[in-house]
Amino acid sequence: MAEEWWSPEEIVYSREQVIFLLKHLSLLRAGCWPGQPVYDPKMPQPKRYKSVSVATARGIAWAMDKRLEETGLDGLLAEASYGWSKDVKALAKSLMPVDEVRERIDKAISYISGYERKRLSYEEFCR
């Protein structure tokens, strides 16, 4: 199954889009938008989009960075897991139990998801 892909205009920071953005965050920081994945010719073809400006890609990266900063270590764990493809067990090895790492990544993604930023601090959100 092909990875889901979104154009910048479609980004509303849904959970799936946040994970997509985390996977491509280093590319976005460099001012590039990830290309559409190769699709099976038997599958319906997605819409084609014009190239994305450097400012748009970096702006979305900036928004993701701000959201991640608010979550502290949990955001760093989410970025490492999805953006750097670090195994959760490897992340947990020196830090905390695996289940706790998974829970913290899940909370961070829940917090940074959503079109508008949360009004609660991350600490309040986690209570």
N, C-alpha and C positions, 0 to 999 in steps of 0.2 A: 504494500500500500504506500502510495506517495505521501510525502510530508505535505501538510497544509501550508499554503502560502497566501499572504495578504499584501495588497498594495498599501502605501502610506495612508491613502484616503479611507481605507477600511479599518484602520487601527482604532479600536475603542477600549483597548487594554482588557479584553476578556481574558480569562484564565489561559485559554489556548494560545491567544496572541501574546501574552506575557511570556509564556514558555518559548514560543517562536522567537520573540525578540531577545530573550536571554541566550538562546542558541546562536544568535547572529550578532550579539552586542559588540564584539570586537570589530566586526565589519561595519556596523553602523557608526561606531566611534570614528572610524577612518573615513566616513562620509560616503559609504557605499550601501546600496540596498541589495539584500540577497536576491539572486536571480531565481526565476521560477524553476522548480525541480522538473526533471524530465518525466513526462507522463506517458503512460501506456497509450499507444495510438488507438486502442479500442475504447478508451475512456473518453468522455466529453472533454474537449479542450477548454482551458480557462481563458478568460478575457486577457488580452495583451495590454500592457501598460507602457506608457512612455518611460524613458529613463527618469530616475528620481534625482532631484538636486542634492548636492552635497549638504546644503543647509537643512533640508528636510530630514535626511538620514541622521545627521548630527543632532538635530533638534529632538528627534525621538530618542536617540541615545542619551541625550542630556536628561530628558524626562525620566527615562528608566533609571539612570544613575541617581537622580534625586530621590526617586521612590525607594531604590535599594538602600541608599544612605540612611533613610528613616528607619530601616529594619535592622541596622547594625550587623552583628555576626550572622544572624539568620539570613539576611540578604546576601551576604558573602557566601554562605553555604549554598544558597539557591543559584547564585552565579557560577560557583565552582561546579556544582552538579550538572547544570544545563549548559552553561556557556563554555566551560572548560572540559566537559565530559568526564569529570572526576566521579568515580564510583562512590556511592554513599558509604559503603563499608570502609573504603580507604579514608574518606573524610572523617568518619567516626573513630577510626583506630586510635588516634591520639587525643581526641576531644571528649567524646561522650558516647553513650550507647547508640547503636544504629537506629533504633526506633525513635529516639529523641531527635537525631539529626533529621530523619524523615519528617517528623512532626514539625520541626522548626522551619524546614524548607517549605512545607505545605502552608504554614501560617504566614510566612513571608510572601509567598505568591498570592495568597488570599488577600493580604493587606495591600499589595501593590496593584492588584487587579481592579478594574473599574475605571470608567472614563474620567470621573472626578476623583481628586485625592481625598483620602479619608479625613474627617474632621477630628477624629480621635488620634491621640499619639499611638505609636505602635505598642507601647507598654499597656495602655488602656485597652487597646484592641485585643490583646492577648489574654486579658483577665477573664 
